[in-house]
Amino acid sequence: METAAARTQAVDGQADDGQVGAGRAGPRQAGRREVAGGRVRGAGSAPAPGVEVRGISKSFTPGVAVLRQVSLRVAPGEVVALLGPSGCGKTTLLRTIAGLERPDEGEVAVGGRVLTGPDGQVAPERRHVGMVFQDWALFPHLSVAANVGYGLDRAGRRSGRVEESLALVGLEGLGDRRPGTLSGGQQQRVALARALAPRPGVLLLDEPFSNLDSALRVEVRTEVHRLLGDLGVTTVFVTHDQEEAFVLGDQVAVMRAGVIEQQATPAELYARPASAWVAGFVGEANLVRGEADGGVARTSVGAVPLDAPGHGERTVLVRPEHLRLVSGEAATVTLVEFYGHDTVYELALRDGDVLRARTGPGTAFRRGDLVGVAYAGEPAPSWPVG
């Protein structure tokens, strides 16, 4: 069994010349950052490296592929979310980038340097890659400062790097504490400080907020989002939470059954998903049957313009916010969910379809009301049925 010590030593025991980028280039510029008075300031202009994964396949059991010819590109200074259901291979892909798993085939390159490939594999501790594990993997018998400094050599520990890293995550003055005396959010930040202390070129996060309660998760997520923006470090993180992926990711790579189905910006994924499955996974979606004739499909909610011409029976994406409720008798309101900033209605149509419609604040209709339904959105994606 892989212990916390083994995992941490393998990834965080890095050479002292790793770098953390800063600023923005493309989505985020790269450059080194230091801490002054608890604040981040630039120091130098060394660019953060990009990450390229090319044709990675991995099986733990013969004939059962966990990753199948996976390719992924992360631009320098960019944050990419690996989003997918449990068991889709996203953590295995992250561990492969870290060097903790050796793939059956394919390459991993960081900053143009091949770290995993047919000619061999660079050890995890020599990749200049920092990793935050899902369970944080803190040593309970060591102080916070000792945990953060675990991956540094003696000179690094004496250089003030530990104190800088703690200040970076807002934990100044807590270096003498033990992890068990901290809150869950503070422990998560200790793990992040430890990953950043060696100044890695790439930061990997495996479900970093999954062990936090919902209120604390949003707070810590916002802090980490701000920090990643300030640092500009190239980042890949794993999540099964679509909201988390959309909030933090410059790009999102949606995984399913060991394959990346689509990689795009959150806005592109939401508006133009590559498949009906992606459409349903990255947001609330009504997938309705329609008969297409060129640029329009006839559906249970009326005519829906299509973003590309189609013919015959199609599955049409209708987002809840693209439905308008009017006077009529086309559907019955079966559920009302009031969220303050908007209201969601569940609708039972006469043909048996059940749809969800999202409107502005206020509740214009009650459960049991009869309403009319009309499409009021942009041209919609559609896919052939079957």
C-alpha positions as CSV (number, residue, x, y, z in Angstrom):
1,M,0.0,0.0,0.0
2,E,1.3,3.4,-0.9
3,T,1.8,5.5,2.3
4,A,1.5,9.2,2.8
5,A,5.2,9.4,3.3
6,A,6.0,7.5,0.1
7,R,3.7,9.7,-2.0
8,T,4.9,12.9,-0.5
9,Q,8.6,12.0,-0.8
10,A,8.1,10.9,-4.4
11,V,6.5,14.1,-5.7
12,D,7.6,16.8,-3.2
13,G,11.2,15.7,-2.7
14,Q,12.3,17.9,-5.6
15,A,15.5,19.6,-6.5
16,D,15.8,23.2,-5.2
17,D,15.8,24.9,-8.6
18,G,12.1,24.4,-9.5
19,Q,10.2,27.5,-10.3
20,V,6.7,28.8,-9.8
21,G,5.3,31.1,-12.6
22,A,3.4,34.3,-12.2
23,G,1.2,36.7,-14.0
24,R,-0.7,35.9,-17.2
25,A,0.2,34.8,-20.7
26,G,-2.5,33.4,-22.9
27,P,-4.8,32.7,-20.0
28,R,-2.0,33.3,-17.4
29,Q,1.4,34.8,-17.8
30,A,4.4,33.0,-16.3
31,G,7.1,34.3,-14.1
32,R,8.5,33.6,-10.6
33,R,6.8,35.0,-7.5
34,E,8.0,35.7,-4.0
35,V,6.2,36.7,-0.9
36,A,6.7,40.1,0.7
37,G,4.7,40.9,3.8
38,G,2.3,38.1,3.1
39,R,1.6,39.3,-0.4
40,V,2.7,37.9,-3.7
41,R,5.1,39.9,-5.8
42,G,6.9,39.1,-9.1
43,A,10.6,38.3,-9.1
44,G,12.1,37.4,-12.5
45,S,10.5,36.4,-15.7
46,A,11.2,32.7,-16.1
47,P,8.2,31.2,-18.0
48,A,6.0,28.5,-16.5
49,P,6.2,25.3,-18.6
50,G,3.4,23.8,-20.6
51,V,2.3,20.2,-20.3
52,E,1.7,17.8,-23.2
53,V,0.3,14.3,-22.9
54,R,0.4,12.3,-26.1
55,G,-1.3,9.0,-26.7
56,I,-1.2,7.7,-23.1
57,S,-2.7,4.2,-22.5
58,K,-2.7,2.4,-19.2
59,S,-4.1,-0.9,-17.9
60,F,-3.8,-2.3,-14.4
61,T,-5.5,-5.6,-15.5
62,P,-4.8,-7.2,-18.9
63,G,-7.6,-6.3,-21.3
64,V,-9.1,-3.6,-19.1
65,A,-7.9,-0.2,-20.2
66,V,-8.0,2.7,-17.6
67,L,-6.6,5.2,-20.1
68,R,-7.0,4.8,-23.9
69,Q,-4.8,6.9,-26.2
70,V,-5.3,10.0,-24.1
71,S,-3.9,13.3,-25.3
72,L,-4.0,16.6,-23.3
73,R,-2.4,20.0,-23.8
74,V,-2.0,22.5,-21.0
75,A,-0.6,25.9,-22.1
76,P,2.0,27.6,-19.9
77,G,0.4,29.2,-16.9
78,E,-3.0,27.7,-17.7
79,V,-5.3,25.9,-15.3
80,V,-7.0,22.8,-16.7
81,A,-9.6,20.8,-14.9
82,L,-9.9,17.0,-15.5
83,L,-13.7,16.5,-15.1
84,G,-15.4,13.2,-15.2
85,P,-17.4,10.6,-13.2
86,S,-15.7,8.2,-10.7
87,G,-13.6,5.6,-12.4
88,C,-13.1,7.4,-15.7
89,G,-9.3,7.5,-15.3
90,K,-8.7,11.1,-14.4
91,T,-6.7,10.4,-11.2
92,T,-4.6,7.8,-13.1
93,L,-3.9,10.5,-15.8
94,L,-2.8,13.0,-13.1
95,R,-0.5,10.4,-11.4
96,T,1.0,9.6,-14.8
97,I,1.9,13.2,-15.3
98,A,3.4,13.2,-11.8
99,G,5.4,10.1,-12.7
100,L,3.7,8.0,-10.0
101,E,2.3,5.6,-12.7
102,R,4.2,4.3,-15.8
103,P,1.9,4.1,-18.8
104,D,1.8,1.2,-21.2
105,E,2.4,3.6,-24.1
106,G,2.6,7.3,-24.9
107,E,4.5,10.4,-23.8
108,V,4.4,13.1,-21.1
109,A,6.4,16.3,-21.8
110,V,6.8,19.3,-19.5
111,G,8.3,22.5,-21.0
112,G,9.2,20.5,-24.1
113,R,11.2,17.9,-22.1
114,V,10.0,14.3,-22.4
115,L,9.6,13.0,-18.9
116,T,7.8,9.7,-19.8
117,G,8.3,8.0,-23.1
118,P,9.6,4.9,-24.9
119,D,13.2,5.8,-23.8
120,G,12.4,5.8,-20.1
121,Q,10.8,7.7,-17.3
122,V,12.2,10.6,-15.2
123,A,11.7,10.0,-11.5
124,P,8.8,11.9,-9.8
125,E,11.2,13.9,-7.6
126,R,13.1,15.2,-10.6
127,R,10.1,16.5,-12.6
128,H,9.7,19.8,-10.8
129,V,6.1,18.9,-10.3
130,G,4.2,19.6,-7.1
131,M,1.1,17.5,-6.1
132,V,-1.7,17.9,-3.6
133,F,-3.2,14.5,-2.8
134,Q,-6.9,14.0,-2.2
135,D,-6.4,13.1,1.4
136,W,-3.6,15.8,1.7
137,A,-1.1,13.2,3.0
138,L,0.1,15.3,5.9
139,F,2.4,13.8,8.5
140,P,0.6,14.0,11.8
141,H,3.7,13.7,13.9
142,L,5.5,16.6,12.2
143,S,4.8,20.3,12.7
144,V,3.2,22.4,10.0
145,A,6.5,23.9,9.1
146,A,8.2,20.5,8.9
147,N,5.4,19.3,6.6
148,V,5.8,22.2,4.3
149,G,9.6,21.9,4.3
150,Y,9.6,18.2,3.7
151,G,10.5,18.4,0.0
152,L,13.2,21.0,0.5
153,D,16.9,20.4,1.0
154,R,18.6,21.9,4.1
155,A,19.5,25.1,2.3
156,G,15.9,25.5,1.1
157,R,14.6,25.0,4.6
158,R,16.9,27.7,5.9
159,S,16.2,30.1,3.1
160,G,12.8,31.3,4.4
161,R,11.0,29.3,1.8
162,V,8.8,27.6,4.4
163,E,7.7,30.8,5.9
164,E,7.1,32.3,2.5
165,S,4.9,29.4,1.4
166,L,2.9,29.6,4.6
167,A,2.4,33.3,4.1
168,L,1.3,32.6,0.5
169,V,-1.6,30.5,1.7
170,G,-2.5,32.7,4.7
171,L,-1.0,30.5,7.5
172,E,1.6,32.8,8.9
173,G,2.5,32.0,12.5
174,L,1.1,28.5,12.5
175,G,4.4,26.7,11.6
176,D,4.8,25.2,15.1
177,R,1.3,23.6,15.2
178,R,0.6,20.0,14.4
179,P,-1.8,19.3,11.5
180,G,-4.3,17.6,13.8
181,T,-4.9,20.9,15.6
182,L,-5.9,22.7,12.4
183,S,-9.3,22.9,10.7
184,G,-9.9,21.0,7.5
185,G,-9.5,24.2,5.4
186,Q,-6.2,25.0,7.1
187,Q,-4.9,21.4,6.5
188,Q,-5.7,21.7,2.9
189,R,-3.7,24.9,2.7
190,V,-0.7,23.3,4.4
191,A,-0.8,20.6,1.7
192,L,-0.9,23.3,-1.0
193,A,2.0,25.2,0.7
194,R,4.1,22.0,0.8
195,A,3.5,21.5,-3.0
196,L,4.4,25.1,-3.7
197,A,7.5,25.3,-1.5
198,P,9.9,23.7,-4.0
199,R,8.7,26.2,-6.6
200,P,7.5,23.6,-9.1
201,G,6.9,24.4,-12.7
202,V,3.6,22.4,-12.7
203,L,1.1,22.0,-9.9
204,L,-1.2,18.9,-9.8
205,L,-4.3,18.8,-7.5
206,D,-6.3,15.6,-7.0
207,E,-9.9,16.4,-5.8
208,P,-8.4,19.1,-3.5
209,F,-11.7,20.2,-1.9
210,S,-13.5,16.9,-1.6
211,N,-12.8,16.5,2.1
212,L,-14.3,19.8,3.0
213,D,-17.9,20.6,3.9
214,S,-19.9,22.6,1.4
215,A,-19.6,26.0,3.0
216,L,-15.8,25.7,3.6
217,R,-15.3,24.2,0.1
218,V,-16.5,27.4,-1.5
219,E,-14.4,29.6,0.7
220,V,-11.2,27.6,0.2
221,R,-11.9,27.2,-3.5
222,T,-12.1,30.9,-3.9
223,E,-8.8,31.4,-2.0
224,V,-7.1,28.8,-4.2
225,H,-8.5,30.3,-7.4
226,R,-7.1,33.7,-6.4
227,L,-3.7,32.2,-5.5
228,L,-3.4,30.3,-8.8
229,G,-4.3,33.5,-10.7
230,D,-1.6,35.4,-8.8
231,L,1.1,32.8,-9.3
232,G,0.4,31.8,-12.9
233,V,1.7,28.3,-12.2
234,T,0.7,25.7,-14.8
235,T,-2.0,23.6,-13.0
236,V,-3.9,20.5,-13.7
237,F,-6.6,19.4,-11.2
238,V,-9.0,16.5,-10.9
239,T,-12.7,17.0,-10.0
240,H,-16.1,15.3,-10.5
241,D,-17.8,18.6,-9.7
242,Q,-18.8,20.6,-12.8
243,E,-19.2,23.9,-10.9
244,E,-15.7,23.5,-9.5
245,A,-14.3,22.8,-12.9
246,F,-16.0,25.8,-14.5
247,V,-15.0,28.2,-11.7
248,L,-11.3,27.2,-11.6
249,G,-10.5,26.0,-15.1
250,D,-9.3,28.1,-18.0
251,Q,-10.0,24.9,-19.9
252,V,-11.9,21.7,-18.9
253,A,-11.1,18.3,-20.2
254,V,-14.2,16.0,-19.9
255,M,-13.3,12.4,-19.4
256,R,-15.3,9.2,-19.8
257,A,-14.2,5.6,-19.7
258,G,-10.5,6.4,-20.1
259,V,-11.0,8.9,-23.0
260,I,-11.1,12.7,-23.1
261,E,-14.4,13.4,-24.8
262,Q,-13.8,17.1,-25.2
263,Q,-11.3,19.8,-24.1
264,A,-12.4,23.4,-24.3
265,T,-13.1,26.5,-22.3
266,P,-16.1,26.3,-19.9
267,A,-18.1,28.6,-22.1
268,E,-17.4,26.5,-25.2
269,L,-18.2,23.3,-23.4
270,Y,-21.5,24.6,-22.1
271,A,-22.7,26.2,-25.3
272,R,-21.3,23.6,-27.8
273,P,-20.8,20.2,-26.2
274,A,-19.3,17.5,-28.5
275,S,-22.0,14.9,-27.6
276,A,-25.3,14.5,-25.8
277,W,-23.4,12.8,-22.9
278,V,-21.1,15.8,-22.5
279,A,-24.1,18.1,-22.6
280,G,-25.7,16.3,-19.7
281,F,-22.6,16.1,-17.7
282,V,-21.4,19.7,-17.8
283,G,-24.7,21.3,-16.9
284,E,-28.4,20.9,-16.4
285,A,-29.8,19.8,-19.8
286,N,-33.1,18.9,-21.4
287,L,-32.3,16.4,-24.2
288,V,-35.5,16.4,-26.3
289,R,-36.3,14.4,-29.4
290,G,-37.0,16.5,-32.5
291,E,-37.5,16.1,-36.3
292,A,-34.9,18.3,-38.1
293,D,-35.3,19.8,-41.5
294,G,-32.3,21.9,-42.3
295,G,-31.7,24.6,-39.6
296,V,-34.8,24.0,-37.5
297,A,-36.1,21.0,-35.4
298,R,-39.7,20.5,-34.5
299,T,-39.8,19.4,-30.8
300,S,-42.3,19.2,-27.9
301,V,-41.4,22.8,-27.0
302,G,-42.0,24.0,-30.6
303,A,-39.5,25.0,-33.2
304,V,-35.9,25.1,-32.1
305,P,-33.2,26.6,-34.3
306,L,-30.2,24.4,-34.8
307,D,-26.5,25.5,-34.7
308,A,-25.8,23.3,-37.7
309,P,-28.2,21.9,-40.3
310,G,-29.6,18.5,-39.7
311,H,-32.2,16.1,-41.1
312,G,-34.3,13.4,-39.6
313,E,-34.7,12.4,-35.9
314,R,-32.3,14.3,-33.7
315,T,-31.5,14.7,-30.0
316,V,-31.7,18.5,-29.3
317,L,-30.1,20.3,-26.4
318,V,-32.4,22.6,-24.6
319,R,-30.9,24.3,-21.6
320,P,-33.4,25.2,-18.8
321,E,-32.7,28.9,-19.1
322,H,-33.6,28.8,-22.8
323,L,-37.2,27.9,-22.0
324,R,-39.8,30.6,-21.6
325,L,-43.1,30.0,-19.7
326,V,-46.2,31.6,-20.9
327,S,-49.9,31.3,-20.6
328,G,-51.1,28.0,-22.0
329,E,-51.9,24.4,-21.4
330,A,-48.9,22.6,-22.9
331,A,-47.4,21.5,-19.5
332,T,-48.2,21.1,-15.9
333,V,-45.9,22.5,-13.2
334,T,-45.0,19.5,-11.0
335,L,-42.2,21.1,-8.9
336,V,-41.0,24.6,-8.0
337,E,-37.4,25.2,-6.7
338,F,-36.8,28.7,-5.5
339,Y,-33.1,29.7,-5.3
340,G,-33.4,33.4,-4.6
341,H,-31.5,34.6,-7.7
342,D,-33.7,32.3,-9.9
343,T,-36.4,29.7,-9.9
344,V,-36.5,26.3,-11.5
345,Y,-39.7,24.7,-12.6
346,E,-40.2,21.0,-13.3
347,L,-42.7,20.6,-16.1
348,A,-44.7,17.5,-17.3
349,L,-45.6,17.9,-20.9
350,R,-48.6,16.3,-22.5
351,D,-46.5,13.9,-24.5
352,G,-44.9,12.6,-21.3
353,D,-41.6,14.5,-21.5
354,V,-40.4,16.0,-18.2
355,L,-38.4,19.2,-18.6
356,R,-36.8,21.8,-16.4
357,A,-37.1,25.5,-17.0
358,R,-35.1,28.2,-15.2
359,T,-36.5,31.7,-14.9
360,G,-35.6,34.9,-13.1
361,P,-36.2,35.6,-9.4
362,G,-39.8,35.3,-8.1
363,T,-42.3,32.5,-8.5
364,A,-44.9,33.3,-11.2
365,F,-46.3,29.8,-11.1
366,R,-47.3,27.3,-8.5
367,R,-47.3,23.5,-8.5
368,G,-50.2,22.2,-10.5
369,D,-50.5,25.3,-12.8
370,L,-50.9,24.8,-16.5
371,V,-48.4,26.7,-18.6
372,G,-47.3,27.2,-22.2
373,V,-43.6,26.5,-23.1
374,A,-41.6,28.1,-25.8
375,Y,-37.9,28.0,-26.8
376,A,-36.2,31.3,-26.4
377,G,-32.5,30.6,-26.7
378,E,-29.6,30.6,-29.2
379,P,-29.4,28.0,-32.0
380,A,-29.0,24.7,-30.2
381,P,-26.6,21.7,-30.7
382,S,-28.2,18.5,-31.8
383,W,-27.1,14.9,-32.6
384,P,-28.5,12.0,-34.6
385,V,-30.6,9.7,-32.5
386,G,-29.0,6.3,-31.8
